[in-house]
Amino acid sequence: MLSNEKYIGVVRLLDKGDREVHYVSENNHPPIISEEKFQAVHSEKINRSNVVKGKNGSRRKSSKYSSKKNNK
């Protein structure tokens, strides 16, 4: 719920072919949560994520609890 923009009153319609945003409607309906809470949760999710994006793609910060083994 806290990662879906519909809960803050924003609706995005995507083009079926290339999945680009075709239409954005803000204040389309009354929000369930405030935009400040939505942004705070989004920031916290990024801070807690174990994935780091770099020039060579995405990788995990740590493999301490991962079931995947490093092949070094």
C-alpha positions as a Markdown table, in Angstrom:
| # | Residue | x | y | z |
|---|---|---|---|---|
| 1 | Met | 0.0 | 0.0 | 0.0 |
| 2 | Leu | 2.7 | 2.5 | 0.9 |
| 3 | Ser | 4.5 | 2.1 | -2.5 |
| 4 | Asn | 1.5 | 2.7 | -4.7 |
| 5 | Glu | 0.9 | 6.3 | -5.8 |
| 6 | Lys | -2.8 | 5.7 | -6.1 |
| 7 | Tyr | -3.0 | 6.0 | -2.3 |
| 8 | Ile | -1.8 | 9.7 | -2.5 |
| 9 | Gly | -4.3 | 10.5 | -5.2 |
| 10 | Val | -2.1 | 10.1 | -8.3 |
| 11 | Val | -3.1 | 8.0 | -11.3 |
| 12 | Arg | -0.7 | 7.1 | -14.0 |
| 13 | Leu | -1.8 | 5.4 | -17.2 |
| 14 | Leu | 0.8 | 3.7 | -19.3 |
| 15 | Asp | 1.0 | 3.2 | -23.0 |
| 16 | Lys | 0.5 | -0.6 | -23.7 |
| 17 | Gly | 3.3 | -0.9 | -26.2 |
| 18 | Asp | 6.4 | 0.7 | -24.6 |
| 19 | Arg | 5.2 | 1.0 | -21.0 |
| 20 | Glu | 5.9 | 4.8 | -21.0 |
| 21 | Val | 3.7 | 7.1 | -19.0 |
| 22 | His | 0.9 | 8.3 | -21.3 |
| 23 | Tyr | -1.3 | 10.2 | -18.8 |
| 24 | Val | -0.8 | 11.5 | -15.2 |
| 25 | Ser | -3.7 | 12.8 | -13.1 |
| 26 | Glu | -2.9 | 14.3 | -9.7 |
| 27 | Asn | -5.6 | 14.9 | -7.1 |
| 28 | Asn | -7.8 | 12.5 | -9.1 |
| 29 | His | -9.4 | 11.2 | -5.9 |
| 30 | Pro | -9.0 | 12.0 | -2.1 |
| 31 | Pro | -5.7 | 10.6 | -0.8 |
| 32 | Ile | -5.6 | 7.9 | 1.9 |
| 33 | Ile | -2.2 | 8.9 | 3.2 |
| 34 | Ser | -0.3 | 12.2 | 3.0 |
| 35 | Glu | 2.4 | 12.7 | 0.4 |
| 36 | Glu | 4.9 | 13.4 | 3.2 |
| 37 | Lys | 4.3 | 9.9 | 4.7 |
| 38 | Phe | 4.5 | 8.4 | 1.2 |
| 39 | Gln | 7.9 | 10.1 | 0.5 |
| 40 | Ala | 9.2 | 9.1 | 4.0 |
| 41 | Val | 8.3 | 5.5 | 3.4 |
| 42 | His | 9.9 | 5.6 | -0.1 |
| 43 | Ser | 13.1 | 7.0 | 1.4 |
| 44 | Glu | 13.2 | 4.4 | 4.2 |
| 45 | Lys | 12.6 | 1.6 | 1.7 |
| 46 | Ile | 15.7 | 2.8 | -0.3 |
| 47 | Asn | 17.8 | 3.0 | 2.9 |
| 48 | Arg | 16.8 | -0.6 | 3.9 |
| 49 | Ser | 17.3 | -2.1 | 0.5 |
| 50 | Asn | 20.2 | -4.5 | 0.1 |
| 51 | Val | 20.6 | -3.7 | -3.6 |
| 52 | Val | 23.1 | -1.2 | -4.9 |
| 53 | Lys | 22.9 | 0.2 | -8.5 |
| 54 | Gly | 26.2 | 1.0 | -10.2 |
| 55 | Lys | 27.6 | 1.4 | -13.7 |
| 56 | Asn | 27.9 | -2.4 | -14.1 |
| 57 | Gly | 24.3 | -3.0 | -13.0 |
| 58 | Ser | 22.7 | -4.0 | -9.7 |
| 59 | Arg | 24.4 | -6.0 | -7.0 |
| 60 | Arg | 23.8 | -6.9 | -3.3 |
| 61 | Lys | 25.5 | -5.0 | -0.5 |
| 62 | Ser | 26.0 | -8.1 | 1.6 |
| 63 | Ser | 25.5 | -11.8 | 1.1 |
| 64 | Lys | 25.6 | -12.6 | 4.9 |
| 65 | Tyr | 22.0 | -14.0 | 4.9 |
| 66 | Ser | 21.8 | -14.7 | 1.2 |
| 67 | Ser | 21.4 | -18.3 | -0.1 |
| 68 | Lys | 23.5 | -17.4 | -3.1 |
| 69 | Lys | 27.2 | -18.2 | -2.9 |
| 70 | Asn | 30.0 | -16.1 | -4.2 |
| 71 | Asn | 32.0 | -17.8 | -6.9 |
| 72 | Lys | 35.4 | -16.1 | -6.4 |
